[in-house]
């Protein structure tokens, strides 16, 4: 149901904003920055009128994109059939997120304290945005391409990571879900693991948990999930 004279509807009601440069004007970007962040997840976000931007403008702190590996690239959609090259993870999510974070964090790489980062929302600048990447294909090839495409964000130190003893929060947190292989998560650099796994509740606790250690060692823990 629409609200008369609602500013959100006024700015974000048109599908014509998809891929339109006007989404980057000061009015739209200021609205997103001024949104109140809320613990809400944008499920199947790519189905919305304006993927990513509509969710952020609503204050969502968690966003989901389903990906398929097609012709060497990651395309976004629930089903692989009919997806166009323009419907890519880079174009729809990674590059726009990087652009917004760049505008919020000038000079972060040269900062003495990297914890001075700022997230998307002005009212809660230390709120990390969670991007769930739902692997629709079976096997490690999808995961490997996801890891590769995150490199630009990784080099800018925008990704939350496990440093070997603690989780270091950054403005963007990547969570692999769907058919993402847990072994691939564990195979990442143990002192800079920047993709986490969406551990299924049905698998908690795990038969691999070790209660002979102090404290107990759990298969799914803050270092990987």
N, C-alpha and C positions, 0 to 999 in steps of 0.2 A: 504494500500500500504506500502510495506517495504522499508526502506532506507538502501542502501548498507553500510556495515561496521558500522551500528548504534549500539552503546554499549548496549542500552536497548534491542534490538532484540537479540543481542549476548547472553545476560544474562538471558532473560526472555521469550524466544520464545518456549521453550520446555515444553510440558505438563508433561514430566517425572519429573518435579520439584514438582508436587503436592505430598505432603507428603514426599518429599525427604529431607534428612538432609542437603544436599548441599545448600538449600535455606538459611540456617543459617550461611554459611561461611562468612568470612570477606568481600569478594568481593561483594556478593549480598547485605549484610546488609549495607555496606558503600554506595552503589549506592542508596539505599532507603533513607538513612539519608541525602545524598547530593542532593536529588531531590528538585526542586523548587515547593513549595506548591502553588496550584492554586485552585480557587473556582469552582471545577468540581466535579460532583457527579457520582459515579460508580453504575449505575442502574443494578439490577439483577447481582450483582458482581460475584456470584457463578457460572455463566455461562462462565466466562473468563477462559483462559488457566490455570492461576495460581491465584485462588481467593485470595483476600486481598493483596497479595504481588505485583501483577501486578499493581493494582490500586495505592498503596502507591508509588511504584517506578515511576509511572507517575505523582506523585504529587497530586493525588486526596485527598481532605480533607473530603469527604463525601462518605460513602460506605453503600450499602443496602444488607441485607440478609433476604430472605423470610423464615419463620419458620413454621413448623408443629409439633404439639405434638403427638409423636408416641411412644408407649411403655414407657411412662414416661420420654422421652427425647425430645429435640428440634432438629429436623433434617432440613437441609437447602435445599430448592429447590422450584420451582414454583408450582409443583404438588406433592402431598404426595406419590402417587403410585411409588413404586420402589426405594424409598430412602433407602440408606444403613445406618447402625449404624455409619459408619466412616464419614458420611456426617452430622456431628453434629455442632451446633453452637459453642460449646466449642472447638472442634478440629479445626474447620476452621477459627474461628474469635477470640473468647474470650481468649483462651490460647496463641495463637501467639501474640496478642496485648499485653497481660500481659508480655510476655517474652521480647518483644521489649521495653516496657516502663520500665521494671525492669532494663534493661541494661542502660537506659537513666537516671534513678533516684535512684541510690544507696543511701541508707540512708535517703530517703525522709521522712519516718515515724518518724525518730528521729530528723528531722530538726526543728529548732525553728520557721522558716517561711515556711509553706507548699506551699506558692505561688512560691517557688523557683523551682517548677516542670519544666521538659522539655518534650516537645512533640516529635513526630516522626522526625521532620525535623530540621536539623542543621541550615538552613538559616532562619528559622522562628520558633524558639523553643517554642514560646508561642501560636502556632497555635493548637487549640484543633482539634482532629479528631472526626467527627460525624459518629456514627454507627446507621443507621436506621434499626430497627428490625421490619419487616413487618409481622404482625400476620395474618396468613392465616386461622386460626380456630376461630370460633365464641365462645364467652364466656370468663370467667375470668381465666380458667385453664392455657391457654398459657401464659398470663401475669404473673401469679403467678410463673410459672416455669422460665420465663425470669428473674424476680426479684431474684429468688433463685440462678440462675446461675451467676448472677452479683456479688455475695457476696464477692468473692476473690478480685475482682477489687475494690469493695466498701471499704473493709478493708484496702487496700493499699492507699486509698484516691486518686484514679485515675479518679473518676467519677465527672463530673460537677454536682452541686446540688443547689437547692434553700434553703437558710438558714432561711427563714421566712421573710426576708426583702430585700434580694438581691441574684442575681445569682452568685455563686462562680465557676469560670471556672477552670477546671482541664484538663489534657491531653486527656481525652476521654469523649465525650458527647453522651448519649444514647437517642434516639428518638424512641418512639413506633408509628408505623403507621399501615396502613391496617385496620384490624378489632379489633385493640386494644381498649378496653373499656375506655372511658374518666373517668368514675367513679372510675376505678382502679387507675388512675393517681392521682385523688383528694384524694383517700384513703391512699396515702402514707404519711409518716411522714412529716408534714407541715414545719418542721425546718431542714429537710434533705431529700428533694424530689429529687432523682437522676435519674428519668426517665421522659422525657418530651414527650408531645403529638404532633403529626404532625397535627396541626389544619387545617382543609380544608378551602381553600379560600372562597368556596361557603357559608360557615357558618359564615363568618365575614361580618358585625357585627352580633351579636347574640341577640335574643329576651331577653336573660338573662342579657344583659348589663344594668348597672344601672347608669343613668346620673344625678341622684339626689345627688350623692356623689361628693366630691371635693378632689382629682380629680375623674373623672368617674371610675366606677369599671367594668372591662370587663371580660366576662366569660373566654376567651382565653387570657392569658397574660404571662409575662416573668416567672411567678412562675410555670407555668404548660405546656407551649407550646413553 
